[in-house]
Amino acid sequence: MTDINLQNVINAFDELDFENRTTKSLENARNRVQMKTYLSSLDYSLRRIKILEEVVSELVEEKQTELVKQEHIQTYKAKVIQLSREFKISYQDVLSIMLKLKQD
């Protein structure tokens, strides 16, 4: 075997190894095609795929809810910062006043 042929074989194995690593494992799947290839390789029954679909939908909903919470927290923090600037007091002082008002 010549050096060129040997190098071509080595390159082919490297490409195959890379392709297997990127399409045969969910942790490496970064796009729709890779994820579909991985999930198809599991050879799940329709029933198991539907269960997977339900679980994924639940996870998506949880993530979206968490993002909304984070957005609300950021908005709330921005409003508190704005109040501290408006009244020329510290952020912590605004929080302390709000806590006192809540307790009353």
NORVENTA-V109626 format. One record per pair of residues at least 12 apart in sequence whose C-alpha atoms are under 6 Angstrom apart, sorted by the first residue. I is the first residue (numbers start at 1). GAP is how many residues later the second one is. Records with the same first field share a line. If there is no record, write none. Layout:
BEGIN
I = GAP / GAP
END
This chain:
BEGIN
23 = 15
24 = 14
25 = 13
END
